[in-house]
Amino acid sequence: MKTILASTALAIATTVLTAIPGLAETLKFAHVYETGHPLHQGALRVAEEVEKATDGRVTIEVYPASQLGEELALSEGLTLGTLDIIYTGIGFVSSYYAPIGMTDYPFTLRGMDHWRAFRDSDLLAEMKQELSNNMDGVEVAAVSYYGARHVTANKPVTKPADMEGLKIRVPNAPAYMIFPQATGANPTPMAFSEVYLGLQQGVVDAQENPLTTIQAKKLYEVQSDISLTGHIMNSTLTLLSPMTVSKIGEEDADILRAALVRNAEQVTAEIEKAEGELADWFIEQGTNVHEVDRGAFIDVVQPALLAADVPFTKEQFERLQALPGNE
């Protein structure tokens, strides 16, 4: 009996100690991106800043390149409290709240001014709150720009007809099916970590991603052509577990939140700058880079955005399109 009581007392003491804000805590920050991507470099900056600002009370271990799972597994880990912070594409959390994935549908955002207007809008604020409600209080701590997605293949894709019959890898989220389906391609969901090998082995013919990702993932090594379709402007959410806030306390949580917001702003600036330079870099590597008639692609895709089965309302779509910057 004494042994049982002693064990129980120790367990209670341990629970109490781990719940006291201010004690040293090591947080897990996980994502799917390669170590050369600006998002990973940003996560390392956050870890350094937070440890310094909290005098070592909070340290962060960063797990890149799908080490702790793909996008959906990371979101689940966050809700369970096994992870503290993650990056995730805005379209992936649409499995928790479908309308938030609206801007991952093709040509719903038309440029950086429009993207920024959405980031700062009441519309996104409402969507973030609904997402939090559906993810047991998970917090959207920051929003960063991930880049405009372009098609890579072993041939030019400069008009919708060039997509016909193309077996193209897409992320496993509904928004990414629209563009290939509307243009007659064959969308093939595949884990991010498997894309390079899938292209190399001919499992898929093509894929689509931002230029920074094509570079970091070295996809230009296994694809000869990049066609600048710019069909989706991706956003990355930085999500924070509510259990993490409880562990570290509000004061240190605010330090962490501020670092995550600064990181999102810096990553956005870095990716925007890189997008203006990388086409020339790819050409230097021997990759063919093609301008396209985006209007022709928009005309083909537009009817799908007005279909009855999209997971966002007409009002939400019209509010997005009414934001400044939608030229």
PAGU-120513 format. One record per residue: residue in three letters; x, y, z of N, C-alpha, C in turn. Coordinates in pm, whole numbers, plus 50000, padded with zeros to 5 digits. Example, Ala and Ser with C-alpha at 12.3 -4.5 7.8 and 13.67 -1.06 7.14 Angstrom:
Ala513194943150780512304955050780513204967050780/Ser512854977550708513674989450714512905000350787/
REM end
This chain:
Met500824988050000500005000050000500865012650000/Lys501965012450082502865024050086503485026449950/Thr503815015449882504415016749749503455023249651/Ile502185018949658501155024449569500955039249597/Leu500875042749727500685056849763501855065449719/Ala503055060049734504245067449694504265069749543/Ser503885059449468503855060649322502825070849278/Thr501665070449345500605079949312501045094249341/Ala501675096149456502155109449494503175114749394/Leu504075105749350505075109749253504435113749120/Ala503435106249077502735109348952502055122848960/Ile501385125449075500705138249093501705149649093/Ala502815147549163503835157949170504405161049032/Thr504625150448955505155152248819504185160048733/Thr502885156748744501865163648667501825178448702/Val501875181348832501825195248877503045202948827/Leu504225196748838505435203448795505435206648647/Thr504965197148565504985199448421503955209748379/Ala503005212848466501975222548430502325236648476/Ile503435238248552503785251448604504485259648497/Pro503895270948456504535279448358505895284248409/Gly506855285948320508155291048359509225280448370/Leu508825267948390509825257248393510265254448251/Ala511475249148234512025246448102511145236448027/Glu510825239747903510035231047818510695230047681/Thr510705218047626511205216047490510015213047400/Leu509835221347299508695220147209509125213447078/Lys508155206647015508395200246887507735208346776/Phe508535212446678508075220346564508335211646440/Ala507265207046375507415197446265506835203046135/His507415198546023506905202445892507405192645787/Val506935194345664507265184945555508325190245460/Tyr508805202445481509645208945382511125205245397/Glu511855206145287513275202645288514075213045368/Thr515265208945410516075217745496516545230345424/Gly516555230245290516965242045216515845251945192/His514625248545230513485257345204513445268745306/Pro513015280745264512915292045358512085289045483/Leu511075280645471510255277545589511065270245695/His511925261045655512745254045755513765263545817/Gln514395271645733515355281245787514665290645886/Gly513425294145855512655302645945512345295846077/Ala512035282946072511755275546195512985275246285/Leu514165273846225515395274146304515615287846368/Arg515275298446295515375311946351514445313546471/Val513205308446456512245309346567512805302346690/Ala513375290546671513915283046785515005291046855/Glu515865297246778516965305146837516425317346910/Glu515485324446846514925336546905514185333647035/Val513375323147034512545320047151513405315447268/Glu514395307347242515265302947352515965314947416/Lys516435324247333517115336047386516135345047461/Ala514955347447403513995356747463513395351547593/Thr513355338147609512795332347731513885328147830/Asp515125332147802516255328347889516335313147907/Gly516025305947800516165291447803514985284047861/Arg513935291247901512755284347955512055276047848/Val512135280647724511505273647612512535270947505/Thr512735258347474513575254547361512715247247259/Ile513165247647135512365241747026513245232646942/Glu512775220446923513415211046833512625210946702/Val513315212646589512655213446459512855200346384/Tyr511755195046331511765182346258511305184946115/Pro512235186146019511865189045880511585176445799/Ala511235178845673511215168345569510385156045605/Ser509215158345666508275147545697508825137345796/Gln509805141245878510385131945976509325126646072/Leu508335135046104507295130846199505955128546129/Gly505985127445996504755124445923504435134645817/Glu503455131145733502985140145628501975150145689/Glu501455158845603500635170145649499495166145743/Leu498685156545701497505153045781497895146845914/Ala498975138945916499445133046041499955143746136/Leu500585154146082501075164946167499925172546232/Ser498865175046155497695181746212497075173546324/Glu497015160546303496465151846407497345152046531/Gly498655151846512499565152546625499405165246706/Leu499085176146636498885188946703497635188446791/Thr496555182646740495315181846817495455172346936/Leu496325162346923496555152747031497565157847134/Gly498305168347098499295173647190500645166847181/Thr500845158047084502165151647068503115160746990/Leu502565170846922503355181246856502895194846910/Asp503795204446905503495217646959503235228146852/Ile504035227746746503935237646638504115230246506/Ile503335233846407503555228246273503355239046169/Tyr503965236946054503555243745931502605234345858/Thr501575240045797500715231845711500125240545602/Gly499975234745484499305241945377497855244445413/Ile497345256245374495985260045414494955250145360/Gly495245243745248494295234145191494185221345270/Phe495245217745344495215205045417494295205645538/Val494205217245603493325218145720491865219845679/Ser491605220145548490215220545504489475207745541/Ser490225197245579489565185045627488895187545763/Tyr489315198145833488685201945960487625212645939/Tyr487905222145850486935232745818487085235945669/Ala486195230745589486365230545444486565244345379/Pro485795254745416485915267445343487285273945350/Ile488085270945453489385277645465490315273645351/Gly490015262545285490825258345171490495265645042/Met489605275445046489125282144924490265287744840/Thr491275293844903492335300244824493325290244767/Asp493185277544801493975267244735493275262044609/Tyr492105267544579491445264444453492035273444345/Pro492155268544222492885275844119492285289344084/Phe493185299144073492875312644027491875320044117/Thr491745315944243490925323644337491685335744389/Leu493015335044389493865346544421494615350444294/Arg494765363444270495295368044141496645375144151/Gly497185377144269498475383944281498795386644426/Met500005391844452500445393744590499605403944665/Asp499155414444599498315424344668497005417744712/His496455409444626495225402244660495495392444774/Trp496635385544769496985376144876497095383345010/Arg497775394745012497935402245137496585407245189/Ala495735411545098494415416045140493645404645205/Phe493765392745150493115381045211493725377845346/Arg495035377745355495725374845482495225383945594/Asp494985396545562494605406445663493095408545674/Ser492305400345607490865402945595490055397345711/Asp488865403045728487885397545821487465383445777/Leu487435381245647487065368245594487995357345648/Leu489295359445640490235349445690490155348645842/Ala489965359845909489855359646056488685350646100/Glu487575351746030486425343246061486735328546034/Met487415325945925487765312145890488755306145991/Lys489695314246036490665309346135489955305646265/Gln488965313546303488225310346425487435297546411/Glu486795295746295486045283346272486985271246271/Leu488165272946211489145262146211489565258746352/Ser489835268746433490215266446572489125258946648/Asn487885262946626486755256246692486695241446656/Asn487035238346531486945224546482488195216346509/Met489255222946556490505215946588490825216546737/Asp489775217046818489935216646964490825227847016/Gly490675239646958491385251347010492745253846951/Val493155245946851494425248646783494405262846728/Glu495515269846743495585284046711496345286246581/Val495785294546494496535298946376497415310646419/Ala498685307646444499585317846500500105327346393/Ala500205322646268500745331146162500355325446026/Val500385334145925500105330145787501235335345700/Ser501835326645622502915330845531502595326745388/Tyr503255333245296503105330245154504005318445120/Tyr503445308645052504225296845013504675297544868/Gly503935304944787504345306544648503255302944549/Ala503465307144424502555303844315502965290444255/Arg502005281744236502285268244187502365268144033/His503385261343983503625260043840503785245343805/Val503485242043681503565228143634504975225043585/Thr505525213843631506765208543573506435195443503/Ala507115193043391506915180743313508145178943225/Asn508105168943141509175167043044508775172042906/Lys507885182142909507455189042788506865202442830/Pro506755211842738506095224442773504605222342798/Val504055230042893502605230242917502185244842912/Thr501905249642793501645263942774500185267042744/Lys499385256542723497955258542698497205246442756/Pro495905247942784495155237042847495275223742773/Ala495315223942643495405211442567496665203542599/Asp497735210442642498985203642676498865195142803/Met497805197442880497585190043003496855176742979/Glu496245175242864495395163642838496175150542851/Gly495645141642936496235128542956497475128243043/Leu497925139843091499135140543171498865134943311/Lys499665125243353499525119843488500325128743582/Ile499625137143656500285147443734500105145243883/Arg501195145343956501115143944101500515156544161/Val499575154644253498985165744327498955162044475/Pro498935172044564498735169044706497375162544730/Asn497275155444839496035148144869495025157344939/Ala494515166944863493505176244913492595179944796/Pro491275181344819490315183344709490635194944617/Ala491145206044673491385217944591492325215344476/Tyr493235205944494494285203744393493805195044277/Met492615189644287492075181444179491455189944067/Ile491035202044100490255210244007491045213643881/Phe492245218943897493025223343782493315211943684/Pro493855200543730494105189743633492815183943574/Gln491775182543655490545177043601489935186043494/Ala489945199043519489355208543424490125209043292/Thr491415205643296492245206343176492485192643112/Gly491815182343163491905169243101493075160743144/Ala493765164843251494875156943302494375146443400/Asn495275138043446494935127343540495605130243674/Pro494885136443770495495139843899495795127243980/Thr496995126644035497445114944110497965119344246/Pro497165118044353497645121844486498855113444526/Met499835120044586501075113244627501685121244741/Ala502245114244839502895120944952504035129744902/Phe504225140844967505265150444927506645144044926/Ser506895135445023508205129045034508495119344920/Glu507465115444844507635105544738507705111644598/Val507595124844589507455131244458508695129244370/Tyr509885131744423511105130744343511225116744283/Leu511085106644367511225092844320510125089244221/Gly508905094044247507795091244157508035096744018/Leu508625108744010508955114643881510115107343815/Gln511105104143896512295097443844511955083743784/Gln511035076743849510685063143805509525062943705/Gly508965074643674507885075243577506535071043630/Val506395070343762505095067343822504105078543787/Val504605090843783503835102243736504655109643631/Asp503965117043544504635124343436505015138443475/Ala504305143943571504435158143600504055160743746/Gln504275173043789503855177243923503685192343918/Glu503175198344026503055212844032503395217544171/Asn504235228044177504695233744303505275247644278/Pro505455255544383506155268344367507615266444330/Leu508205276944272509595276244228510555273144343/Thr510285278844461511175276344574511165261544613/Thr510015255144602509905240944636510565232444527/Ile510375236244402511005229044291512525229144308/Gln513025240644355514455241644379514895233444500/Ala514225235444614514625228644737514495213544725/Lys513485208844654513235194544637514035188644521/Lys514765197544449515605193444335514795186544224/Leu513565190944207512705184444107513155187543964/Tyr513915198343947514445201643815515435190943767/Glu515925182543857516825171743817516095160643742/Val514775159643765514005148743704512855153843616/Gln512865166943586511875172943496512605183243410/Ser512325183043281513065191643189512435205443171/Asp511145206843202510425219143170509605224243288/Ile509645237343306508775244143402507905253843324/Ser506595252443339505645261343271504985270043377/Leu505075283143361504675292643465503175295143464/Thr502435284743502500975285443505500455294043620/Gly501155294243733500735302343847499285300043885/His498845287543880497405284743891496875285244034/Ile497765284044133497345285144273498385293344347/Met497925302544433498825309944522498645304244663/Asn499615296544705499505289244831499825297744954/Ser499155294745062499475300345193499865288945287/Thr500785291945376501175282445481500715287845615/Leu500025279545691499625283245826500645277945926/Thr500955286046026501725281246140500735278946253/Leu500595266446294499595262746394500255259646527/Leu499585263746634500085262246770499065254646853/Ser499535244246923498645236247005498255243847132/Pro496965243147172496575249547298497235243047419/Met497575230247407498275223447518499665229347538/Thr500255234247430501575240647440501475253547519/Val500435261347491500235273847565500075270947713/Ser499355260447746499185256647886500515252647950/Lys501355245947873502645241347926503595252847955/Ile503675262447866504695272747880504185285547944/Gly502865286947956502295298848016502125310147915/Glu501225319447945500855329847849502015339347817/Glu502855342447916503945351947889504895346347783/Asp505335333947801506235328047702505505324547574/Ala504215321647583503425319047463503365331647376/Asp503245343347439503225355747362504565358247294/Ile505655354847362506985355847300507065346847178/Leu506555334547193506545325047083505675330046968/Arg504475334946999503575339946895504235351246815/Ala504865360446886505505371846818506615367046725/Ala507385357146769508455351646686507885344746563/Leu506755337946579506135330946465505585340846363/Val505035352046410504535362346318505695368746242/Arg506765372146313507945377946245508495368146141/Asn508515355546178509005345446085508145344845959/Ala506835345245976505935344645860506175356545767/Glu506395368145825506645380045743507975378745668/Gln508995373545735510295372045670510265361345561/Val509615350045591509515339345491508755344345368/Thr507675351745390506915357345279507795366045191/Ala508575374845253509465383645178510525375745101/Glu511075365445165512105357245101511555349744980/Ile510365344044996509775336344886509365345644772/Glu508795357144806508415366744702509645371144623/Lys510735373844691511985377844625512505366444537/Ala512495354244590513015342744516512205340344388/Glu510905342544396510065340244278510445349544163/Gly510995361144196511415370444092512765366944032/Glu513485357644095514845354544051515035340244002/Leu514185331144044514455316944022514295312343879/Ala513455318943800513305314743660514665315143590/Asp515425325843612516745326843551517685316143607/Trp517555313243736518415303043797518155289343735/Phe516885286043713516545273243651517095272343508/Ile517005283243436517535283343300519035280543302/Glu519735286243401521175283743415521475269043443/Gln520525262143508520705247843536520385239143415/Gly519905245343307519565237843187518095234143176/Thr517275239443265515835236743262515145246543168/Asn514185241743091513395250343003512285256943084/Val512185270143075511155277543148510265284643047/His508935282743060507985287542960506955297143021/Glu506755308442958505615316942989504365310542928/Val503195313042990501965306942939500865317542929/Asp499835314242856498635322642848497725318642964/Arg497855325343078497085321643196495585323643172/Gly495245333243086493825335743059493115323443004/Ala493815315942920493205303842863492945293542972/Phe493865292443066493675283043178492545287743269/Ile492485300743294491425306343380490055303443318/Asp489925305243188488635303043122488175288543137/Val489105279143133488765265043145488365261443288/Val489035267443383488845263843524487655271043587/Gln487355283043542486345291543607485005284543634/Pro484465276843541483175270443571483205261443695/Ala484335254943719484435246043835484355253743966/Leu484785266343965484745274344088483325278744122/Leu482445278044026481045282044048480135269844063/Ala480725258044067479925245844078479325244444216/Ala478255236544223477515235144348478295227344454/Asp479265219144412479915210344508481215215944566/Val481545228644540482725234344605482415236444753/Pro483425235344841483165235544985483145249445046/Phe482865259444966482735273045019481495279244958/Thr480945289045025479695295044978479965305544870/Lys478925308644797479025319144696479385332444763/Glu478825334744882479115347144953480585347944990/Gln481155336945039482585336945074483445339444950/Phe483095333044839483845334944715483765349444668/Glu482575355344676482405369244631483145378844724/Arg483165375944854483925384344947485415383844915/Leu485905372044881487315370644844487605378544717/Gln486755377244617486995383944491486845399244502/Ala486115403744602485915418244620487065425044694/Leu487985417044748489115422944821490015430744727/Pro490695441044778491595449044692492715440244633/Gly493135443844513494265436944452493865426244353/Asn492555423344341492105413244245491935420044109/Glu493055421244038493015428243910492285420143805/
REM end
